[in-house]
Every structure is written in structure tokens, then in C-alpha cells.
């Protein structure tokens, strides 16, 4: 066989081209990772700023075509944030907290299970984990007065609110997920996601509660707590004493605002189930023009605007106070972070779709847990479930992971935002625990939330993947 010099030259050129493309891919990946790291260090809106800067580098330096910003996800986030801020301004979150506190106090001996479940349910209903903050002193007080180490229910309640956002029809993370899976290419809607994530999360919390209830020494055996009792720094547990109450006052206006908001959530779920009752819009069926049911993305936006308007008419919150609400501020920060980083990842993934599908996709197909690990790690780095969704879920979709399995693993990996003791709710839980049993640690892995995070994430990922296979 004779090999001509021309053939050698062609092979050399092809080999050189492969090397150049590989080097370009690696450099652009470093830009993406660098933007995430710098954004994490800046936190808040810094995530969005660094994401947008990363887009500029990919477009102007590497000459990649600009990706599509997550417009649909942003519109859902804005509509939900507006409605939930109206509810908060009217006192709706205060009313929900008062109800949650009563539920926790009714089963004091089972607080390590009940408190996380209640925190999970109300966070899923409200679409935000901020509802947990007023509940922390109640959880601490009920547990201590019933001779239960406060770090147990406190730590698991904090982590449970993380995975709750994968079960909420009105969270920013769900908005990001729905706009990815509700596309015609997948047709996997909100109700399909929730029917996997919700039961998986509940089972995960139940499993985690058995483990967490055995973490740390009992109050009677803890030398630090006993020393505080002996010195008079804290009182000994008294089950017959009055339980601490939140400083929040529930009002009739707050009750109506919360009920209206929750009815909006139910309405969204209803339209998710009853596809035949949705408005018909022009679309394609088997490649032919036809009238098809409207997708859930605009329905969520419409329902949330109506909910906000009804709250305005019935509960009459002060509209001028809306921009100052904590839910509004947190929602705007999430939207900006989602905008920048999601735009960056869409630009990068669009430029290297074939490479990612053939390499990373094959890894994920052989070991789906790599997808869950990716979501988990991005949550750890960014403390943003919506950012992790827009960053990693497209890779899982391109890899062809079954959508049910993907949804279940996606939910469990959300616990990753609490792997490091840097989140506001973790700090608040440690400060409210006057016994000192809830610790932030000094070595990143010796804090009270580390094991609950790993256990809840692992249990929910495994159960979620199983449920996704069975009925996803």
C-alpha cells in the first residue's frame, strides 16, 4: 500500500484541526467555569454580571454565535415574584408561617420529621425558602423543651427547603426547568415533573429524618449543653413551659392573600393535569398545522398576574411597598443571576453541542449519576438551583437521559446548596439555637448541615430516579 504525500498532508491538517478545536473547547470551558467562580465570589447579582461578561468573551474573543437568553424562564420568574411579593406585602407569608408553627407544635416528639416536612410543604407552596426564617425559633424551642437536640430538626428543615423548590410550581428553579422540558421536542410538562419530584422528596425527607435523629449526642449526654445549664446560661428543658411563639401577627388580609396565592398554585397544577381545558393555539401535529393546547409557560405567567391582581383587589396591600419586600429582592437577584449564567451556558453549549453530546453525553448515559453530581456541584458553587438547572439540565437532555429519571435526580441534587455553611438560613439556624448544638464548623465539613445534606440528597436522588423510571 502506497501512501502519498498529499494524504499525509491531509491527515496532518485534520489532526491539527482536531487539536485546535480541542484547545478552543477547553479554553471556552475555562471561561465558563471562571465566570461561575468569580460570580460565586461576588454573589448575588454578581453571578449575572460575570455570566454576561463570559458571553462577551465567547462572542467577541472566540467568535462564537451568541446564544439565546432564557426569556421564558425570566418571564415566569418575574410574574411569580410579583404575585408572591403582593402576597407578602398583604401579610400572606406571615399567615402561612403562623399555620406552619401550629402544625410543628402539635407533634413535638416527632419534630425531627414533622418540622422538615412542614418546612418543605410551605416552601413548595410559597415557591421560596424564605418562609423558614420565622419558623426557626419555633423549631428550636419545641425540640429543646422536649429533650430533643435542636440541631437535628433545625438542620434537616433547612436542607428540606432546598429540594422543595424542585416540587414547587412557582419557584424560579421550576421556571427554568419547565422552559427546558416543555419544548415540543420533549413535551414534558410541569405536572410530569412534580409527580416525580414531590413524592421522591417526601420519601427522601422521611429517610433522612431516621438518620438525622441519631446525629449528635442527646441533650442529657452533651457536655457543652449541660455546662450551659449548670452555669445558668440556659434553662433546663421544661416540657410544661410555654412554647416560644413567633413575633409575626397573622391578619385576615394575610389569610386571604395566602389563600388566593395557593389557589393560583392549584390552578396551575389543574391546567397541568387537564390539558384539554387549556386554550387552543396554532401548532403542529404530525408535521401538519393544527390547533393544540397552550403550553404551560404562558399559563403560569397569566395565572400569576391574575393572582397578583386579585390579591390587590381583595387584600389591598400597599403597592409602593412591593419593591422593598424580601421576596421581591431575592427574586430579582435570582432573575439577574439566571439571565447572565444561563445566557453564558446556552452560548457555550450551542457552540459545542455535537462534542458535548458525543463525549459528555456518552458518560452520562453510561453513568447517569454523573448528571446528578453535576447539578449538586453547581448548587454548591453558586447556591442557586435555577442557575444549576439552566447550566446542567441541557447537558442531561442532550445525553438522552429519560426525563422522569432526570427530574428525580435533579430534585435531590438541589440539597447541594447547603453542603457548605454559607447560606443565610444555615447561619440563622445556628444563631437561633441558643444551646449551641447547631454549628457552622471551621473546616467546611464539620458543620451540622453536612451529613443531612448528603443523606437527603442521596436518598432523594436514588428514590427520584426509581420513581422516574416507574412512572416518569
C-alpha positions in Angstrom: 0.0 0.0 0.0 1.4 3.4 -1.0 0.6 6.5 1.0 1.1 9.7 -1.0 2.4 12.9 0.5 -0.9 14.5 -0.2 -2.7 12.0 2.0 -0.2 12.6 4.8 -0.7 16.3 4.5 -4.5 15.9 4.7 -4.2 13.7 7.7 -1.8 16.2 9.3 -4.2 19.0 8.7 -7.1 17.1 10.1 -5.1 16.2 13.2 -4.1 19.8 13.6 -7.7 20.9 13.3 -8.8 18.5 16.0 -6.1 19.8 18.3 -7.1 23.4 17.6 -10.8 22.6 18.3 -10.0 20.7 21.5 -7.9 23.6 22.7 -10.7 26.1 21.8 -13.2 23.9 23.7 -11.0 23.7 26.8 -10.3 27.5 26.8 -14.0 28.3 26.4 -14.9 25.8 29.2 -12.4 27.6 31.4 -14.2 30.9 30.6 -17.5 29.4 31.7 -16.1 27.9 34.9 -14.2 31.1 35.6 -17.3 33.2 35.3 -19.1 30.9 37.7 -16.3 31.0 40.2 -16.0 34.8 40.0 -19.7 35.2 40.2 -19.9 33.0 43.2 -17.2 35.1 44.9 -19.2 38.2 44.1 -22.6 36.5 45.0 -26.0 38.0 44.3 -26.2 40.0 41.1 -22.5 39.3 40.6 -23.5 35.9 39.2 -25.4 37.6 36.4 -22.7 40.2 35.7 -20.0 37.7 35.3 -22.2 35.5 33.2 -22.9 38.3 30.8 -19.2 39.1 30.7 -18.5 35.5 29.8 -20.9 35.8 26.9 -18.9 38.8 25.7 -15.6 36.8 25.8 -17.1 33.9 23.9 -18.7 36.1 21.3 -16.0 38.8 20.7 -12.8 36.8 21.5 -13.7 33.3 20.3 -16.1 34.4 17.6 -18.9 32.1 18.8 -22.5 32.8 17.8 -24.4 34.3 20.7 -26.9 32.0 22.5 -30.4 32.7 23.5 -31.1 34.3 26.8 -33.7 32.4 28.9 -36.6 34.8 28.2 -39.4 32.4 29.0 -37.8 31.4 32.3 -37.3 35.1 33.2 -40.9 36.0 32.5 -42.1 33.2 34.7 -39.8 34.3 37.5 -40.9 37.9 37.2 -44.7 37.0 37.2 -44.3 34.7 40.2 -42.1 37.1 42.1 -44.7 39.9 41.6 -47.6 37.7 42.8 -45.7 36.3 45.8 -44.5 39.8 46.7 -48.1 41.0 46.7 -48.9 38.2 49.0 -46.1 39.0 51.3 -47.0 42.7 51.4 -50.5 41.8 52.3 -49.3 39.5 55.2 -49.8 36.2 53.4 -46.5 34.7 54.3 -47.0 35.8 57.9 -50.3 33.9 57.9 -48.6 30.8 56.4 -45.9 30.9 59.0 -48.4 31.0 61.8 -50.2 27.9 60.4 -46.8 26.1 60.0 -45.8 26.9 63.5 -49.0 25.4 64.9 -48.5 22.2 62.9 -45.0 21.9 64.2 -46.0 22.4 67.8 -48.7 19.7 67.6 -46.3 16.8 67.3 -43.3 17.8 69.5 -41.9 14.3 70.0 -41.7 13.8 66.2 -40.3 17.2 65.4 -37.2 15.8 63.6 -39.7 14.5 61.0 -42.6 16.9 61.3 -40.6 20.2 61.2 -38.7 19.3 57.9 -41.9 18.1 56.3 -43.8 21.2 57.2 -40.9 23.5 56.1 -40.8 21.6 52.9 -44.6 21.8 52.2 -44.8 25.5 52.9 -41.7 26.3 50.9 -43.1 24.4 48.0 -46.4 26.1 48.2 -44.9 29.6 48.5 -42.1 29.0 46.0 -39.5 30.3 48.3 -37.4 29.0 51.3 -37.6 32.4 53.0 -40.7 31.2 54.8 -38.4 29.1 57.0 -36.7 32.0 58.9 -39.6 32.8 61.3 -40.1 29.1 61.9 -36.5 28.5 63.2 -37.1 29.8 66.8 -40.2 27.7 67.0 -38.4 24.6 65.8 -35.6 25.3 68.3 -37.9 25.9 71.2 -40.2 22.9 70.6 -37.3 20.5 70.2 -35.3 21.6 73.2 -38.3 21.6 75.6 -39.0 18.0 74.5 -35.4 16.9 75.2 -34.5 16.6 71.5 -31.2 18.0 70.3 -32.2 21.2 68.4 -29.6 20.7 65.6 -31.5 17.6 64.4 -34.8 19.2 63.3 -33.1 22.6 62.5 -30.5 21.2 60.1 -32.9 18.9 58.2 -35.6 21.6 58.0 -33.1 24.0 56.4 -31.9 21.4 53.8 -35.5 20.2 53.1 -36.4 23.7 51.9 -33.7 23.3 49.2 -35.3 20.3 47.5 -38.8 21.9 48.0 -38.1 24.3 45.1 -37.9 21.3 42.7 -41.5 20.5 43.8 -43.0 24.0 43.6 -45.0 25.1 40.5 -44.0 28.7 41.3 -40.3 28.6 42.1 -37.6 30.1 39.9 -35.9 26.7 39.6 -39.1 25.2 38.3 -39.5 28.0 35.8 -36.1 27.2 34.4 -36.8 23.5 34.3 -40.3 23.9 32.6 -39.0 26.1 29.9 -36.4 23.4 29.0 -38.5 20.3 29.1 -41.8 21.8 27.9 -40.4 22.4 24.4 -42.1 20.5 21.6 -39.0 18.2 21.3 -39.7 16.8 24.8 -43.3 17.6 25.7 -42.5 17.0 29.4 -44.6 19.4 31.3 -44.8 20.8 34.9 -47.2 18.1 36.2 -44.9 15.4 34.8 -42.0 16.8 36.8 -43.9 17.3 40.0 -45.4 13.8 40.0 -41.8 12.5 40.3 -40.1 15.2 42.4 -42.8 15.6 45.1 -43.1 12.0 46.3 -39.4 11.5 45.9 -38.7 14.5 48.1 -41.2 13.4 50.8 -39.7 9.9 50.9 -36.2 11.4 51.0 -37.1 13.6 54.0 -38.6 10.6 55.8 -35.4 8.5 55.2 -33.2 11.4 56.2 -35.1 12.0 59.4 -34.2 8.5 60.6 -30.5 9.2 60.1 -30.5 12.8 61.4 -32.5 11.8 64.5 -29.4 9.9 65.6 -26.8 12.6 64.9 -25.0 14.2 67.8 -25.3 13.5 71.5 -28.6 13.7 73.3 -29.1 16.7 75.5 -28.5 14.8 78.7 -25.2 13.4 77.3 -23.8 16.6 75.7 -21.2 18.2 78.0 -21.4 21.6 76.3 -25.2 21.9 76.8 -25.0 20.5 80.3 -22.3 23.0 81.2 -24.5 25.9 80.0 -27.4 24.6 82.0 -25.2 24.2 85.1 -23.8 27.8 84.7 -27.3 29.2 84.3 -26.7 30.4 80.8 -29.7 28.5 79.6 -32.6 26.8 81.4 -33.0 23.1 81.6 -35.7 21.7 79.3 -39.2 22.2 80.6 -41.9 20.4 78.7 -44.6 22.1 80.7 -43.4 25.6 80.0 -45.0 27.9 77.4 -43.6 27.4 73.9 -41.9 30.3 72.2 -44.0 32.0 69.6 -43.0 33.9 66.5 -43.3 37.7 66.6 -45.4 37.5 63.4 -49.0 38.5 63.7 -51.5 36.9 61.3 -54.2 39.1 59.8 -57.4 38.5 57.9 -55.9 40.3 54.9 -52.9 38.0 55.1 -55.1 34.9 55.3 -57.0 35.9 52.1 -53.8 36.8 50.3 -52.3 33.4 51.1 -55.4 31.5 50.1 -55.6 33.4 46.8 -52.0 32.7 46.1 -52.3 29.0 46.9 -55.5 28.8 44.8 -53.3 30.1 42.0 -50.8 27.3 42.6 -53.7 24.8 42.5 -55.0 26.3 39.3 -51.6 25.9 37.6 -51.5 22.2 38.7 -55.1 21.8 37.4 -54.2 23.1 33.9 -51.2 20.8 34.0 -53.4 17.9 34.6 -56.3 18.9 32.3 -54.6 19.6 29.1 -57.9 19.5 27.2 -59.2 22.6 29.1 -56.3 24.8 28.0 -56.9 27.5 25.3 -56.0 26.2 21.8 -53.2 27.9 19.9 -51.8 27.3 16.4 -49.2 24.5 16.4 -48.1 21.3 14.6 -49.4 17.7 14.9 -47.5 15.1 12.9 -45.9 17.9 10.9 -49.2 19.5 10.0 -50.7 22.8 11.1 -53.3 22.3 13.8 -54.8 23.8 16.9 -53.0 22.5 20.0 -53.4 23.1 23.8 -51.3 26.1 25.0 -48.0 25.2 26.7 -47.7 25.7 30.5 -45.1 28.5 30.3 -47.6 31.3 29.3 -50.3 29.7 31.5 -48.1 30.1 34.6 -47.4 33.7 33.7 -51.1 34.5 33.1 -52.3 32.8 36.3 -49.7 34.6 38.4 -50.6 38.0 37.0 -54.3 37.3 37.8 -53.4 36.1 41.3 -51.5 39.3 42.0 -54.4 41.4 40.7 -57.0 39.6 42.9 -54.7 40.0 45.9 -54.5 43.7 45.2 -58.3 44.0 45.0 -59.1 41.8 48.0 -56.3 42.2 50.5 -55.3 45.7 49.3 -51.5 45.7 50.1 -49.6 48.9 49.5 -48.2 48.6 46.0 -45.4 51.1 46.9 -44.0 48.6 49.4 -43.6 45.8 46.8 -40.1 46.6 45.7 -39.0 46.5 49.4 -40.3 43.0 50.1 -37.7 40.4 50.8 -39.3 38.0 48.3 -39.1 40.7 45.6 -35.5 41.5 46.3 -34.5 37.8 46.3 -36.5 37.1 43.2 -34.9 40.0 41.3 -31.4 38.8 42.3 -32.3 35.2 41.1 -33.6 36.6 37.8 -30.4 38.5 37.1 -28.2 35.6 38.1 -30.3 33.3 35.9 -30.1 35.8 33.0 -26.3 36.0 32.9 -25.3 32.5 33.6 -28.0 30.8 31.6 -27.1 33.0 28.6 -23.5 32.1 29.0 -24.1 28.3 29.2 -26.5 28.5 26.2 -23.9 30.2 24.2 -21.2 27.6 25.1 -23.5 24.6 24.7 -24.8 25.8 21.4 -21.2 26.2 20.0 -20.2 22.7 21.1 -23.4 20.8 21.0 -22.0 17.9 19.0 -18.9 17.4 21.1 -20.8 17.6 24.3 -23.5 15.1 23.1 -20.9 12.6 21.9 -18.5 12.8 24.8 -20.1 14.1 28.0 -23.4 12.6 26.8 -21.9 9.2 26.5 -20.5 9.4 30.0 -23.9 10.4 31.4 -25.6 7.6 29.5 -23.3 5.1 31.0 -23.4 6.6 34.5 -26.5 8.8 35.0 -25.3 9.7 38.5 -22.7 12.0 36.8 -25.7 14.2 35.9 -26.9 14.4 39.5 -23.3 15.1 40.6 -23.1 18.0 38.1 -26.3 19.6 39.4 -25.1 19.0 43.0 -21.7 20.7 42.4 -23.1 23.7 40.6 -25.6 24.1 43.5 -22.6 24.0 45.9 -20.7 26.6 43.9 -23.5 29.0 43.1 -26.1 28.3 45.9 -28.7 28.8 43.1 -30.9 26.0 42.0 -32.2 27.9 38.9 -28.6 28.5 37.8 -27.7 24.8 38.2 -30.8 23.9 36.2 -30.0 26.1 33.3 -26.4 25.1 33.4 -26.5 21.3 33.6 -30.0 20.1 32.6 -29.4 20.9 28.9 -26.5 18.5 29.0 -28.7 15.8 30.5 -31.3 16.4 27.9 -28.7 16.2 25.1 -27.4 13.0 26.6 -30.8 11.4 26.3 -31.4 10.7 30.0 -35.1 9.6 30.4 -37.0 12.7 31.5 -38.5 11.0 34.6 -35.1 9.9 35.9 -33.6 13.2 35.1 -36.3 15.0 37.1 -35.9 12.8 40.1 -32.1 13.2 40.3 -32.5 17.0 39.6 -34.7 17.4 42.7 -32.4 15.5 45.1 -29.2 17.3 43.9 -30.8 20.7 45.0 -29.7 19.9 48.5 -26.2 20.7 47.4 -26.7 24.4 48.2 -26.3 23.6 51.9 -23.1 21.5 51.6 -21.1 24.5 52.7 -22.2 26.6 55.7 -22.5 29.8 53.8 -26.3 30.1 53.2 -28.3 32.7 55.2 -30.8 30.1 56.6 -27.9 28.0 57.9 -26.4 31.0 59.7 -29.8 31.9 61.1 -30.5 28.4 62.3 -27.1 28.4 64.2 -27.9 31.8 65.7 -31.4 30.8 66.9 -30.1 27.7 68.6 -29.1 29.0 72.0 -27.9 25.6 73.1 -25.1 25.8 70.6 -25.8 22.3 69.2 -26.2 23.7 65.6 -22.7 24.5 64.5 -21.3 26.2 61.4 -17.9 24.5 61.9 -14.4 25.6 61.0 -13.4 23.1 58.4 -16.2 23.3 55.8 -17.2 19.6 56.6 -17.7 19.7 60.3 -20.9 21.8 60.4 -24.4 20.5 61.4 -25.8 20.6 57.9 -23.1 18.5 56.1 -24.4 15.0 56.8 -28.1 16.0 56.5 -27.3 17.4 53.1 -25.5 14.3 51.8 -28.2 12.0 53.2 -31.2 13.9 51.9 -29.5 14.4 48.5 -28.5 10.8 48.2 -31.9 9.4 49.3 -33.9 11.7 47.1 -31.7 11.2 44.0 -32.0 7.4 44.3 -35.7 7.4 45.1 -36.3 10.1 42.5 -34.5 8.1 39.8 -36.5 5.0 40.7 -39.9 6.9 40.6 -38.9 8.5 37.4 -38.2 5.1 35.8 -41.5 3.7 37.1 -43.9 6.5 36.1 -41.8 9.3 34.6 
